[in-house]
């Protein structure tokens, strides 16, 4: 995870059934082996969009990270604070 000013934090997985852990391991192996993802890439990447049968579709996995949802939340709260009603 990218953080500002090289901050660190400790995290852990909540105990889950071995089937879920095996699925996660398979997913990480797929990303590393088949998609050539590295440790700096997202664990759940955005879809790579492209043309397929003359229309836009997901054609693979992108190395770009998702944008944080705070942008949409901030825009919505600005409208409310400006006195505009969201319907």
matplotlib code that plots the C-alpha trace (Angstrom):
import matplotlib.pyplot as plt

x = [0.0, 1.3, 1.4, 2.5, 5.9, 6.7, 4.3, 3.8, 1.1, 0.6, -2.3, -3.4, -6.0, -8.9, -8.9, -11.0, -11.6, -8.6, -10.7, -10.8, -7.0, -6.4, -8.5, -6.6, -3.2, -4.4, -5.4, -2.0, -0.2, -2.3, -1.5, 2.2, 2.7, 0.2, -0.3, 3.2, 2.1, 4.6, 4.4, 3.7, 0.6, -3.0, -4.3, -7.6, -6.8, -9.0, -10.2, -8.3, -10.9, -10.7, -12.7, -14.2, -16.8, -17.1, -18.0, -16.0, -15.4, -13.0, -10.2, -7.8, -6.4, -4.9, -1.8, -3.4, -4.9, -8.5, -9.1, -10.2, -13.9, -13.3, -13.4, -17.1, -17.9, -16.2, -18.1, -21.4, -20.8, -19.8, -23.1, -25.0, -22.9, -23.5, -27.2, -28.0, -30.3, -29.3, -32.3]
y = [0.0, 3.4, 5.8, 9.4, 10.1, 6.3, 5.7, 2.1, 0.3, -3.3, -5.3, -9.0, -11.3, -12.4, -16.2, -17.7, -21.2, -22.7, -22.7, -18.9, -18.7, -21.1, -19.0, -15.9, -17.7, -18.9, -15.3, -13.9, -16.6, -15.8, -12.1, -12.7, -15.6, -14.9, -11.1, -10.2, -8.2, -7.2, -6.3, -2.7, -3.5, -3.7, -6.9, -6.3, -4.3, -2.3, -3.9, -3.0, -1.6, -1.9, -2.6, -6.1, -6.8, -3.1, -2.1, -1.3, -4.2, -5.5, -7.2, -7.8, -6.4, -2.9, -2.2, 1.2, 1.5, 2.4, 6.0, 6.6, 7.0, 10.1, 12.2, 11.5, 11.8, 15.2, 16.4, 15.4, 17.0, 20.2, 20.4, 19.8, 22.4, 24.9, 24.6, 22.6, 19.6, 16.3, 14.4]
z = [0.0, -0.8, 2.1, 2.5, 4.0, 4.2, 7.1, 8.2, 9.9, 11.1, 9.8, 10.0, 8.6, 10.8, 11.1, 8.2, 6.8, 4.9, 1.6, 1.6, 2.3, -0.5, -2.9, -1.9, -2.4, -5.9, -6.8, -5.7, -7.6, -10.7, -10.4, -10.0, -12.5, -15.3, -15.0, -13.9, -11.0, -8.3, -4.6, -5.4, -7.5, -6.2, -4.7, -6.4, -9.5, -11.8, -15.0, -18.2, -20.6, -24.3, -27.4, -27.9, -30.5, -31.3, -27.7, -24.6, -22.3, -19.6, -21.6, -18.7, -15.5, -15.2, -13.1, -12.1, -8.6, -7.9, -7.1, -3.5, -2.9, -0.8, -3.9, -4.6, -0.9, -0.7, -3.8, -2.4, 1.0, -0.7, -2.5, 0.8, 2.6, -0.2, 0.4, -2.7, -2.4, -3.9, -5.2]

ax = plt.figure().add_subplot(projection="3d")
ax.plot(x, y, z, "-o")
ax.set_aspect("equal")
plt.show()
